Structure formats: structure tokens, C-alpha cells
Amino acid sequence: MKTILKLSCLILIIYAVYFPITYFGKNSDKMEVRVSHILVNSEEEAKIIRQNISDGKNFEDMAKEYSLDSKETGGDIGYTQRGRLENSINNAVFTLKRNELSQPIETKYGWHIVKVTKIKYYSDESNFKYNPYKYLELQEI
């Protein structure tokens, strides 16, 4: 009986450590980004909007005018961690610098222009306590 209990505890501990790392992605627990995007139907439209923003038009105003799903928020879709967005967007988001625009990205929903508006890192890894739903001691840059 003790052996079964020990084995069950070991399996639960391994799962508690392994699952968050594989589900949320390696190092996702140390960084999160605030993302804005503009979703449109065609690549051509996305390229024109991106060029307008590069030429000085305001991203939020363009999102309110053209985005299919985030007009009310000016494109802001909030904070996310690595692995929580569709792969093509996730790859772009976590390679962008703050306030940098992505090239148009195709997904099953349409074409996206993505912008990272804020990046947060844990201030001290030695004080890190894993909780995938509430992040403690984040330092915004």
C-alpha cells in the first residue's frame, strides 16, 4: 500500500512539473507580452494598413477603423505567454521588440498585423513561485 501511495505521489509531482513546461512552453513562465493586432480579410489590405502605420498613422486608430475583431479596444488583445496563441502569431510575437510591427501573418481567421506594446519579465528568478494563472513580481520594461 505504501509503495502504491509513493508511486502515485511521484506521478503527480512529475505531472505537476512536466505539464506546465510542455503546455506553456519553455521559459514562458518568465515573460509575458501585451499584444495588439489588426485582423483583415486579405494580404493586400494588411500590407496597405501596415504601410500606413509605418508612414506615421496611429496603430490604434487603424485598428478601430479596419480590424474585424478588435475595433472596440483599438487592437489590444491583452497579455499572453509563449504558446498561447496560434503558432504563426506566437512565433512572430515572441521575436518582435516593443512597438515593432510584424509583417502580415496569415491564419485561418484572416491576415493579422501584430504589435507588441509591453513586455514583462520576472524581476528575480530566485524568488519565482510557479503559478500559471497569476504572475508575481513582474517587472515591466
N, C-alpha and C positions, 0 to 999 in steps of 0.2 A: 504493500500500500504506500509506504514512504517513497519507494522508487518511482511509482506512478505519479505521485504528487510532485516529486522533484523534477521529473521529466516534463510534466505539464507546466510547471513554473518556468523551466528553461525554454520551452517552446514559446510561451507568452513573452518572455524577455526578448528572445531573438526576434519575434514578430514586432514587438514594440519598437525595436531599434531599426530593423530592416525595412519595414513598411514605409515609414515617413521618408527615408532616404530614397527609396525607389519611386514612391509616389510623387513627392515634391521635387525630386531632382537633387543632385549633389550640390551642396553649398546654397541651396535655395533658402535655407533657414538663416542665412547671414545677410541677405539682401532682399529688398523689395523695391519695386518701381511704381511710380504713378504714371499711368498711360492715358493719352488722348488719341483719338483716331477719327478719321472721316471715312465712312463707308459709302461707296458709289457703285453703280452697275457696270461701268466699263473702264478698261485700262486707259483709254483716251481721256475720259473725264478725270480720272485720277491724276494723270500726267499734267493736265491743264491746271487743276487745283493746286497740285504740288508746286508747279512753276509760279503760280500767283503768290503762294505763300513765300517761296524763295525770293520773289521780287519785292516783298515787303508787306503783303496783305496779312492781316491778323488771322492766325490759325482758328481761334475760337469763333470769329465771325464767319469764316468759310465753313466751319462745321455746322453752325446754326443755319446757314443757307443751303448747304448741299448734302449733308450727311443723312443717310437713310434711317439711322437708328439712334443717333446721339445728339440730335438738334437741341434738345432742352438743356443739356449740360455743356454745350459748346465743345463736344467731342470727348469730354472727360469720362473715362470709364473706371477710375479709381485705382487703388493699389493692387498689384498682383505679384506673385512669386514665380520663380522659374518652374516651368512645367504645367502651369495652369491655363495657358492659352493654347489655341491651335498651333501646331508645330511651326508652320511658316511664320506666323506672327511672333511666336515665342522666340524663335531664332533671331528675328530682326530686333525685337525689343531689348534683348539682353546683349546686343552688340552696339546699340546706339548710345551715344553720350547724351547728357542732359540737353534738352531743347534742340536736338538734331532730328531732322525729318528722315523717315525711311523712303526708299523707292516704293512705288506702288507694289502691293502684295496681293496676290490672288488667293482667295479661299472659296469655299463652297457658298458663302454668303454674298460674294462680290469682290470688289477691289478696295483695299484699305491703304490709307496713308497714316502712318503711326508716328507719334512723337512722345518721347519720354520727358515728362515735366519735372519729376523729382526722383531722386534715388536715396534710399535709406539703407544704412549699414548698421550692424550691431556695433556699439561703441567698444565693447570689451568681450572678446570671445571667451575669456576665462570665467566670466560671470554668466555665461549663456545657460539658460534653462529651456529645454525644448518644449514648446507648446505651439503646434501648427496653427492655432486659431487666434492667439493673442501674442504679439511680439513685444518683448520687454527691452528696455534700454536701446532703442533705436536712435541713431544719430543721423539727422538729415543733412545732406550736402547739396 
